[in-house]
Amino acid sequence: MPKRSPNLNKLVEDIQRAFSHTPYPGNGNLVPETPYLDLEAEQIRDYLRGKKWQDLTAESIWQEYKGDPGALLPFMTPIAMRYYLPAFLLMGIREYEKSDIIFDSVIYNLHPPWR
């Protein structure tokens, strides 16, 4: 693994500290409840159920998630997005090349082009 600059190390520590006490949203709050659950939302709910944000990495998503990795954030509820956001931010720092569309989705969802 290449050495990170002290500024990036501090940024990683700041993100971890800022989100360290964020409570898990609960299994029923991962994706919006609708009269019908679309396949992508169902896959996201099943994938994230019980997972701590600290355990998500780009590598684990590519290996374990069966759907479109770029769809994870937009299908989450706001409370789930807030809980899992640090994992996605850290992917952009630690695993930028591996994260590919996963990190692109973070940028898109935090600053959609229509704003």
N, CA, C and O atoms as a GROMACS GRO file, in nm:
protein
  460
    1MET      N    1   0.085  -0.118   0.000
    1MET     CA    2   0.000   0.000   0.000
    1MET      C    3   0.090   0.124   0.000
    1MET      O    4   0.182   0.133   0.081
    2PRO      N    5   0.064   0.220  -0.091
    2PRO     CA    6   0.146   0.341  -0.094
    2PRO      C    7   0.127   0.422   0.033
    2PRO      O    8   0.021   0.422   0.096
    3LYS      N    9   0.234   0.493   0.069
    3LYS     CA   10   0.226   0.580   0.187
    3LYS      C   11   0.134   0.698   0.158
    3LYS      O   12   0.138   0.756   0.050
    4ARG      N   13   0.051   0.730   0.256
    4ARG     CA   14  -0.036   0.846   0.243
    4ARG      C   15   0.032   0.964   0.310
    4ARG      O   16   0.113   0.949   0.401
    5SER      N   17  -0.003   1.080   0.264
    5SER     CA   18   0.050   1.201   0.326
    5SER      C   19  -0.009   1.216   0.466
    5SER      O   20  -0.116   1.162   0.495
    6PRO      N   21   0.060   1.289   0.553
    6PRO     CA   22   0.004   1.313   0.687
    6PRO      C   23  -0.134   1.379   0.682
    6PRO      O   24  -0.218   1.354   0.769
    7ASN      N   25  -0.157   1.463   0.581
    7ASN     CA   26  -0.289   1.528   0.569
    7ASN      C   27  -0.398   1.426   0.540
    7ASN      O   28  -0.508   1.436   0.595
    8LEU      N   29  -0.369   1.328   0.455
    8LEU     CA   30  -0.469   1.224   0.427
    8LEU      C   31  -0.491   1.136   0.549
    8LEU      O   32  -0.604   1.096   0.577
    9ASN      N   33  -0.383   1.106   0.621
    9ASN     CA   34  -0.399   1.027   0.744
    9ASN      C   35  -0.488   1.102   0.843
    9ASN      O   36  -0.573   1.040   0.908
   10LYS      N   37  -0.468   1.231   0.856
   10LYS     CA   38  -0.552   1.311   0.946
   10LYS      C   39  -0.696   1.313   0.898
   10LYS      O   40  -0.789   1.303   0.979
   11LEU      N   41  -0.716   1.325   0.768
   11LEU     CA   42  -0.852   1.324   0.713
   11LEU      C   43  -0.921   1.192   0.744
   11LEU      O   44  -1.038   1.192   0.783
   12VAL      N   45  -0.852   1.080   0.728
   12VAL     CA   46  -0.908   0.949   0.761
   12VAL      C   47  -0.947   0.946   0.909
   12VAL      O   48  -1.057   0.903   0.943
   13GLU      N   49  -0.858   0.991   0.995
   13GLU     CA   50  -0.888   0.993   1.139
   13GLU      C   51  -1.006   1.084   1.170
   13GLU      O   52  -1.090   1.050   1.254
   14ASP      N   53  -1.014   1.199   1.104
   14ASP     CA   54  -1.124   1.292   1.127
   14ASP      C   55  -1.259   1.231   1.086
   14ASP      O   56  -1.358   1.245   1.157
   15ILE      N   57  -1.260   1.163   0.973
   15ILE     CA   58  -1.384   1.098   0.926
   15ILE      C   59  -1.424   0.989   1.025
   15ILE      O   60  -1.540   0.980   1.065
   16GLN      N   61  -1.328   0.907   1.064
   16GLN     CA   62  -1.359   0.799   1.158
   16GLN      C   63  -1.412   0.854   1.290
   16GLN      O   64  -1.509   0.802   1.346
   17ARG      N   65  -1.350   0.958   1.339
   17ARG     CA   66  -1.392   1.018   1.466
   17ARG      C   67  -1.531   1.083   1.453
   17ARG      O   68  -1.616   1.068   1.541
   18ALA      N   69  -1.553   1.154   1.344
   18ALA     CA   70  -1.680   1.226   1.326
   18ALA      C   71  -1.800   1.132   1.320
   18ALA      O   72  -1.910   1.168   1.363
   19PHE      N   73  -1.780   1.013   1.268
   19PHE     CA   74  -1.892   0.920   1.251
   19PHE      C   75  -1.889   0.803   1.349
   19PHE      O   76  -1.972   0.713   1.340
   20SER      N   77  -1.795   0.803   1.442
   20SER     CA   78  -1.775   0.687   1.529
   20SER      C   79  -1.896   0.654   1.617
   20SER      O   80  -1.916   0.538   1.654
   21HIS      N   81  -1.977   0.753   1.649
   21HIS     CA   82  -2.092   0.728   1.737
   21HIS      C   83  -2.225   0.732   1.664
   21HIS      O   84  -2.331   0.737   1.726
   22THR      N   85  -2.221   0.730   1.532
   22THR     CA   86  -2.345   0.730   1.454
   22THR      C   87  -2.413   0.595   1.472
   22THR      O   88  -2.352   0.492   1.444
   23PRO      N   89  -2.537   0.593   1.517
   23PRO     CA   90  -2.605   0.465   1.541
   23PRO      C   91  -2.646   0.396   1.411
   23PRO      O   92  -2.680   0.461   1.312
   24TYR      N   93  -2.642   0.265   1.415
   24TYR     CA   94  -2.691   0.185   1.303
   24TYR      C   95  -2.838   0.219   1.280
   24TYR      O   96  -2.914   0.226   1.376
   25PRO      N   97  -2.880   0.240   1.155
   25PRO     CA   98  -3.017   0.285   1.130
   25PRO      C   99  -3.125   0.180   1.157
   25PRO      O  100  -3.243   0.214   1.165
   26GLY      N  101  -3.087   0.058   1.170
   26GLY     CA  102  -3.185  -0.049   1.190
   26GLY      C  103  -3.216  -0.116   1.058
   26GLY      O  104  -3.215  -0.052   0.953
   27ASN      N  105  -3.243  -0.244   1.062
   27ASN     CA  106  -3.267  -0.321   0.940
   27ASN      C  107  -3.385  -0.269   0.860
   27ASN      O  108  -3.387  -0.282   0.737
   28GLY      N  109  -3.483  -0.210   0.926
   28GLY     CA  110  -3.601  -0.159   0.857
   28GLY      C  111  -3.583  -0.021   0.798
   28GLY      O  112  -3.674   0.031   0.733
   29ASN      N  113  -3.469   0.040   0.820
   29ASN     CA  114  -3.443   0.176   0.771
   29ASN      C  115  -3.329   0.184   0.672
   29ASN      O  116  -3.271   0.292   0.654
   30LEU      N  117  -3.295   0.076   0.608
   30LEU     CA  118  -3.184   0.077   0.513
   30LEU      C  119  -3.226   0.130   0.376
   30LEU      O  120  -3.154   0.209   0.315
   31VAL      N  121  -3.341   0.088   0.330
   31VAL     CA  122  -3.398   0.138   0.204
   31VAL      C  123  -3.543   0.178   0.232
   31VAL      O  124  -3.604   0.126   0.325
   32PRO      N  125  -3.597   0.269   0.154
   32PRO     CA  126  -3.736   0.312   0.180
   32PRO      C  127  -3.834   0.195   0.168
   32PRO      O  128  -3.822   0.110   0.079
   33GLU      N  129  -3.928   0.192   0.258
   33GLU     CA  130  -4.034   0.092   0.251
   33GLU      C  131  -4.138   0.140   0.149
   33GLU      O  132  -4.187   0.252   0.158
   34THR      N  133  -4.169   0.057   0.056
   34THR     CA  134  -4.270   0.089  -0.045
   34THR      C  135  -4.365  -0.030  -0.055
   34THR      O  136  -4.334  -0.139  -0.007
   35PRO      N  137  -4.481  -0.009  -0.117
   35PRO     CA  138  -4.573  -0.123  -0.132
   35PRO      C  139  -4.508  -0.239  -0.207
   35PRO      O  140  -4.543  -0.355  -0.185
   36TYR      N  141  -4.417  -0.209  -0.294
   36TYR     CA  142  -4.342  -0.312  -0.364
   36TYR      C  143  -4.195  -0.276  -0.348
   36TYR      O  144  -4.159  -0.159  -0.357
   37LEU      N  145  -4.112  -0.373  -0.326
   37LEU     CA  146  -3.969  -0.348  -0.308
   37LEU      C  147  -3.899  -0.387  -0.438
   37LEU      O  148  -3.903  -0.503  -0.478
   38ASP      N  149  -3.837  -0.290  -0.501
   38ASP     CA  150  -3.772  -0.322  -0.628
   38ASP      C  151  -3.648  -0.407  -0.603
   38ASP      O  152  -3.591  -0.406  -0.493
   39LEU      N  153  -3.606  -0.480  -0.704
   39LEU     CA  154  -3.500  -0.579  -0.690
   39LEU      C  155  -3.371  -0.516  -0.638
   39LEU      O  156  -3.307  -0.571  -0.549
   40GLU      N  157  -3.333  -0.400  -0.692
   40GLU     CA  158  -3.208  -0.334  -0.648
   40GLU      C  159  -3.218  -0.296  -0.500
   40GLU      O  160  -3.125  -0.321  -0.423
   41ALA      N  161  -3.330  -0.238  -0.459
   41ALA     CA  162  -3.348  -0.200  -0.319
   41ALA      C  163  -3.344  -0.323  -0.229
   41ALA      O  164  -3.287  -0.319  -0.120
   42GLU      N  165  -3.405  -0.430  -0.274
   42GLU     CA  166  -3.406  -0.554  -0.196
   42GLU      C  167  -3.264  -0.608  -0.180
   42GLU      O  168  -3.225  -0.652  -0.072
   43GLN      N  169  -3.186  -0.605  -0.288
   43GLN     CA  170  -3.048  -0.653  -0.282
   43GLN      C  171  -2.964  -0.565  -0.188
   43GLN      O  172  -2.881  -0.615  -0.112
   44ILE      N  173  -2.987  -0.435  -0.193
   44ILE     CA  174  -2.914  -0.342  -0.106
   44ILE      C  175  -2.950  -0.369   0.040
   44ILE      O  176  -2.862  -0.378   0.126
   45ARG      N  177  -3.078  -0.382   0.068
   45ARG     CA  178  -3.122  -0.411   0.205
   45ARG      C  179  -3.058  -0.541   0.255
   45ARG      O  180  -3.006  -0.546   0.367
   46ASP      N  181  -3.061  -0.644   0.174
   46ASP     CA  182  -3.004  -0.773   0.214
   46ASP      C  183  -2.853  -0.764   0.233
   46ASP      O  184  -2.798  -0.826   0.325
   47TYR      N  185  -2.786  -0.689   0.148
   47TYR     CA  186  -2.641  -0.675   0.158
   47TYR      C  187  -2.600  -0.596   0.282
   47TYR      O  188  -2.505  -0.634   0.351
   48LEU      N  189  -2.670  -0.488   0.312
   48LEU     CA  190  -2.630  -0.401   0.422
   48LEU      C  191  -2.680  -0.448   0.558
   48LEU      O  192  -2.627  -0.406   0.662
   49ARG      N  193  -2.780  -0.532   0.559
   49ARG     CA  194  -2.842  -0.575   0.685
   49ARG      C  195  -2.735  -0.620   0.786
   49ARG      O  196  -2.662  -0.716   0.762
   50GLY      N  197  -2.729  -0.547   0.898
   50GLY     CA  198  -2.638  -0.583   1.006
   50GLY      C  199  -2.494  -0.542   0.987
   50GLY      O  200  -2.411  -0.564   1.075
   51LYS      N  201  -2.461  -0.483   0.873
   51LYS     CA  202  -2.322  -0.444   0.847
   51LYS      C  203  -2.290  -0.309   0.910
   51LYS      O  204  -2.367  -0.214   0.900
   52LYS      N  205  -2.174  -0.304   0.975
   52LYS     CA  206  -2.124  -0.177   1.027
   52LYS      C  207  -2.055  -0.103   0.913
   52LYS      O  208  -1.997  -0.165   0.824
   53TRP      N  209  -2.061   0.030   0.915
   53TRP     CA  210  -1.996   0.107   0.808
   53TRP      C  211  -1.846   0.081   0.806
   53TRP      O  212  -1.784   0.087   0.700
   54GLN      N  213  -1.789   0.051   0.922
   54GLN     CA  214  -1.645   0.027   0.930
   54GLN      C  215  -1.602  -0.098   0.854
   54GLN      O  216  -1.484  -0.114   0.823
   55ASP      N  217  -1.697  -0.186   0.824
   55ASP     CA  218  -1.664  -0.311   0.756
   55ASP      C  219  -1.678  -0.304   0.604
   55ASP      O  220  -1.639  -0.397   0.535
   56LEU      N  221  -1.733  -0.194   0.552
   56LEU     CA  222  -1.749  -0.182   0.407
   56LEU      C  223  -1.622  -0.130   0.342
   56LEU      O  224  -1.564  -0.030   0.387
   57THR      N  225  -1.580  -0.197   0.238
   57THR     CA  226  -1.468  -0.152   0.156
   57THR      C  227  -1.508  -0.170   0.010
   57THR      O  228  -1.602  -0.242  -0.021
   58ALA      N  229  -1.436  -0.104  -0.077
   58ALA     CA  230  -1.464  -0.121  -0.220
   58ALA      C  231  -1.447  -0.268  -0.258
   58ALA      O  232  -1.528  -0.324  -0.332
   59GLU      N  233  -1.342  -0.328  -0.208
   59GLU     CA  234  -1.317  -0.468  -0.240
   59GLU      C  235  -1.431  -0.558  -0.193
   59GLU      O  236  -1.474  -0.647  -0.267
   60SER      N  237  -1.481  -0.535  -0.070
   60SER     CA  238  -1.590  -0.620  -0.020
   60SER      C  239  -1.718  -0.598  -0.102
   60SER      O  240  -1.792  -0.693  -0.126
   61ILE      N  241  -1.743  -0.475  -0.143
   61ILE     CA  242  -1.862  -0.449  -0.225
   61ILE      C  243  -1.851  -0.520  -0.359
   61ILE      O  244  -1.945  -0.586  -0.402
   62TRP      N  245  -1.736  -0.506  -0.425
   62TRP     CA  246  -1.719  -0.572  -0.556
   62TRP      C  247  -1.731  -0.723  -0.544
   62TRP      O  248  -1.782  -0.788  -0.635
   63GLN      N  249  -1.684  -0.780  -0.434
   63GLN     CA  250  -1.686  -0.926  -0.419
   63GLN      C  251  -1.820  -0.980  -0.370
   63GLN      O  252  -1.861  -1.089  -0.409
   64GLU      N  253  -1.888  -0.903  -0.284
   64GLU     CA  254  -2.006  -0.959  -0.216
   64GLU      C  255  -2.140  -0.906  -0.265
   64GLU      O  256  -2.241  -0.976  -0.255
   65TYR      N  257  -2.143  -0.784  -0.316
   65TYR     CA  258  -2.271  -0.726  -0.356
   65TYR      C  259  -2.305  -0.770  -0.498
   65TYR      O  260  -2.222  -0.758  -0.588
   66LYS      N  261  -2.426  -0.819  -0.517
   66LYS     CA  262  -2.465  -0.875  -0.647
   66LYS      C  263  -2.523  -0.772  -0.744
   66LYS      O  264  -2.536  -0.800  -0.863
   67GLY      N  265  -2.559  -0.655  -0.694
   67GLY     CA  266  -2.620  -0.553  -0.779
   67GLY      C  267  -2.518  -0.453  -0.831
   67GLY      O  268  -2.398  -0.479  -0.833
   68ASP      N  269  -2.569  -0.338  -0.872
   68ASP     CA  270  -2.487  -0.229  -0.924
   68ASP      C  271  -2.428  -0.152  -0.806
   68ASP      O  272  -2.503  -0.088  -0.733
   69PRO      N  273  -2.296  -0.155  -0.786
   69PRO     CA  274  -2.237  -0.085  -0.672
   69PRO      C  275  -2.263   0.065  -0.672
   69PRO      O  276  -2.267   0.127  -0.566
   70GLY      N  277  -2.282   0.124  -0.788
   70GLY     CA  278  -2.312   0.266  -0.797
   70GLY      C  279  -2.452   0.300  -0.748
   70GLY      O  280  -2.484   0.418  -0.729
   71ALA      N  281  -2.536   0.199  -0.728
   71ALA     CA  282  -2.674   0.222  -0.684
   71ALA      C  283  -2.689   0.215  -0.533
   71ALA      O  284  -2.797   0.245  -0.482
   72LEU      N  285  -2.586   0.177  -0.463
   72LEU     CA  286  -2.600   0.161  -0.318
   72LEU      C  287  -2.649   0.289  -0.250
   72LEU      O  288  -2.751   0.286  -0.182
   73LEU      N  289  -2.579   0.399  -0.266
   73LEU     CA  290  -2.618   0.523  -0.198
   73LEU      C  291  -2.754   0.577  -0.240
   73LEU      O  292  -2.834   0.610  -0.153
   74PRO      N  293  -2.784   0.587  -0.369
   74PRO     CA  294  -2.912   0.649  -0.405
   74PRO      C  295  -3.034   0.571  -0.360
   74PRO      O  296  -3.142   0.628  -0.348
   75PHE      N  297  -3.020   0.442  -0.335
   75PHE     CA  298  -3.135   0.363  -0.290
   75PHE      C  299  -3.151   0.364  -0.138
   75PHE      O  300  -3.253   0.318  -0.088
   76MET      N  301  -3.053   0.414  -0.066
   76MET     CA  302  -3.061   0.415   0.080
   76MET      C  303  -3.154   0.525   0.130
   76MET      O  304  -3.177   0.625   0.062
   77THR      N  305  -3.208   0.503   0.249
   77THR     CA  306  -3.282   0.610   0.316
   77THR      C  307  -3.180   0.716   0.359
   77THR      O  308  -3.061   0.687   0.367
   78PRO      N  309  -3.226   0.838   0.387
   78PRO     CA  310  -3.131   0.940   0.435
   78PRO      C  311  -3.056   0.898   0.561
   78PRO      O  312  -2.937   0.927   0.574
   79ILE      N  313  -3.123   0.829   0.652
   79ILE     CA  314  -3.056   0.788   0.776
   79ILE      C  315  -2.951   0.680   0.748
   79ILE      O  316  -2.846   0.679   0.811
   80ALA      N  317  -2.979   0.592   0.655
   80ALA     CA  318  -2.880   0.489   0.618
   80ALA      C  319  -2.764   0.552   0.542
   80ALA      O  320  -2.648   0.515   0.561
   81MET      N  321  -2.795   0.648   0.455
   81MET     CA  322  -2.688   0.715   0.381
   81MET      C  323  -2.595   0.787   0.478
   81MET      O  324  -2.473   0.784   0.461
   82ARG      N  325  -2.652   0.851   0.580
   82ARG     CA  326  -2.567   0.919   0.678
   82ARG      C  327  -2.481   0.820   0.753
   82ARG      O  328  -2.364   0.848   0.781
   83TYR      N  329  -2.536   0.704   0.785
   83TYR     CA  330  -2.460   0.603   0.858
   83TYR      C  331  -2.346   0.546   0.773
   83TYR      O  332  -2.234   0.530   0.823
   84TYR      N  333  -2.373   0.515   0.647
   84TYR     CA  334  -2.273   0.450   0.561
   84TYR      C  335  -2.181   0.548   0.487
   84TYR      O  336  -2.081   0.505   0.429
   85LEU      N  337  -2.213   0.676   0.488
   85LEU     CA  338  -2.132   0.774   0.416
   85LEU      C  339  -1.983   0.768   0.449
   85LEU      O  340  -1.902   0.776   0.357
   86PRO      N  341  -1.943   0.754   0.576
   86PRO     CA  342  -1.799   0.751   0.602
   86PRO      C  343  -1.727   0.636   0.531
   86PRO      O  344  -1.613   0.652   0.489
   87ALA      N  345  -1.793   0.522   0.519
   87ALA     CA  346  -1.730   0.410   0.448
   87ALA      C  347  -1.701   0.448   0.303
   87ALA      O  348  -1.595   0.417   0.250
   88PHE      N  349  -1.796   0.516   0.241
   88PHE     CA  350  -1.779   0.556   0.101
   88PHE      C  351  -1.674   0.667   0.087
   88PHE      O  352  -1.599   0.668  -0.010
   89LEU      N  353  -1.669   0.758   0.182
   89LEU     CA  354  -1.566   0.862   0.180
   89LEU      C  355  -1.428   0.799   0.195
   89LEU      O  356  -1.334   0.837   0.125
   90LEU      N  357  -1.416   0.704   0.286
   90LEU     CA  358  -1.287   0.638   0.307
   90LEU      C  359  -1.245   0.554   0.187
   90LEU      O  360  -1.126   0.539   0.160
   91MET      N  361  -1.343   0.499   0.115
   91MET     CA  362  -1.309   0.427  -0.008
   91MET      C  363  -1.241   0.520  -0.108
   91MET      O  364  -1.146   0.481  -0.176
   92GLY      N  365  -1.290   0.643  -0.114
   92GLY     CA  366  -1.231   0.740  -0.206
   92GLY      C  367  -1.089   0.776  -0.169
   92GLY      O  368  -1.010   0.815  -0.256
   93ILE      N  369  -1.055   0.764  -0.042
   93ILE     CA  370  -0.919   0.795   0.004
   93ILE      C  371  -0.831   0.671  -0.003
   93ILE      O  372  -0.719   0.676  -0.055
   94ARG      N  373  -0.880   0.561   0.049
   94ARG     CA  374  -0.797   0.440   0.063
   94ARG      C  375  -0.794   0.353  -0.062
   94ARG      O  376  -0.693   0.290  -0.092
   95GLU      N  377  -0.905   0.351  -0.136
   95GLU     CA  378  -0.918   0.256  -0.247
   95GLU      C  379  -0.972   0.325  -0.372
   95GLU      O  380  -1.061   0.272  -0.439
   96TYR      N  381  -0.921   0.441  -0.402
   96TYR     CA  382  -0.978   0.521  -0.510
   96TYR      C  383  -0.988   0.442  -0.641
   96TYR      O  384  -1.093   0.441  -0.705
   97GLU      N  385  -0.881   0.377  -0.680
   97GLU     CA  386  -0.882   0.303  -0.808
   97GLU      C  387  -0.984   0.188  -0.804
   97GLU      O  388  -1.056   0.167  -0.901
   98LYS      N  389  -0.988   0.115  -0.695
   98LYS     CA  390  -1.081   0.002  -0.682
   98LYS      C  391  -1.226   0.049  -0.673
   98LYS      O  392  -1.317  -0.020  -0.718
   99SER      N  393  -1.246   0.168  -0.613
   99SER     CA  394  -1.383   0.211  -0.588
   99SER      C  395  -1.458   0.248  -0.715
   99SER      O  396  -1.580   0.232  -0.720
  100ASP      N  397  -1.389   0.296  -0.819
  100ASP     CA  398  -1.447   0.318  -0.950
  100ASP      C  399  -1.583   0.389  -0.939
  100ASP      O  400  -1.589   0.500  -0.887
  101ILE      N  401  -1.690   0.329  -0.987
  101ILE     CA  402  -1.822   0.395  -0.986
  101ILE      C  403  -1.880   0.410  -0.847
  101ILE      O  404  -1.973   0.489  -0.827
  102ILE      N  405  -1.826   0.335  -0.751
  102ILE     CA  406  -1.877   0.347  -0.614
  102ILE      C  407  -1.850   0.489  -0.563
  102ILE      O  408  -1.941   0.554  -0.511
  103PHE      N  409  -1.728   0.537  -0.578
  103PHE     CA  410  -1.696   0.672  -0.530
  103PHE      C  411  -1.758   0.778  -0.620
  103PHE      O  412  -1.797   0.884  -0.572
  104ASP      N  413  -1.768   0.752  -0.750
  104ASP     CA  414  -1.837   0.846  -0.839
  104ASP      C  415  -1.979   0.869  -0.790
  104ASP      O  416  -2.031   0.981  -0.798
  105SER      N  417  -2.043   0.764  -0.740
  105SER     CA  418  -2.179   0.775  -0.688
  105SER      C  419  -2.185   0.866  -0.566
  105SER      O  420  -2.284   0.936  -0.547
  106VAL      N  421  -2.080   0.866  -0.485
  106VAL     CA  422  -2.076   0.955  -0.368
  106VAL      C  423  -2.081   1.100  -0.414
  106VAL      O  424  -2.162   1.179  -0.366
  107ILE      N  425  -1.995   1.133  -0.508
  107ILE     CA  426  -1.989   1.271  -0.558
  107ILE      C  427  -2.123   1.309  -0.621
  107ILE      O  428  -2.175   1.417  -0.594
  108TYR      N  429  -2.178   1.223  -0.702
  108TYR     CA  430  -2.304   1.250  -0.769
  108TYR      C  431  -2.417   1.271  -0.668
  108TYR      O  432  -2.498   1.361  -0.684
  109ASN      N  433  -2.421   1.187  -0.564
  109ASN     CA  434  -2.531   1.195  -0.467
  109ASN      C  435  -2.515   1.308  -0.366
  109ASN      O  436  -2.614   1.354  -0.309
  110LEU      N  437  -2.393   1.353  -0.345
  110LEU     CA  438  -2.374   1.468  -0.255
  110LEU      C  439  -2.391   1.600  -0.329
  110LEU      O  440  -2.422   1.702  -0.268
  111HIS      N  441  -2.371   1.596  -0.459
  111HIS     CA  442  -2.387   1.718  -0.539
  111HIS      C  443  -2.444   1.682  -0.676
  111HIS      O  444  -2.373   1.684  -0.776
  112PRO      N  445  -2.574   1.649  -0.677
  112PRO     CA  446  -2.636   1.613  -0.805
  112PRO      C  447  -2.624   1.726  -0.906
  112PRO      O  448  -2.626   1.843  -0.866
  113PRO      N  449  -2.612   1.696  -1.034
  113PRO     CA  450  -2.592   1.799  -1.136
  113PRO      C  451  -2.710   1.894  -1.150
  113PRO      O  452  -2.694   2.004  -1.203
  114TRP      N  453  -2.827   1.854  -1.104
  114TRP     CA  454  -2.944   1.942  -1.122
  114TRP      C  455  -2.952   2.051  -1.016
  114TRP      O  456  -3.043   2.134  -1.022
  115ARG      N  457  -2.863   2.055  -0.919
  115ARG     CA  458  -2.866   2.161  -0.816
  115ARG      C  459  -2.800   2.286  -0.866
  115ARG      O  460  -2.794   2.385  -0.793
   0.00000   0.00000   0.00000
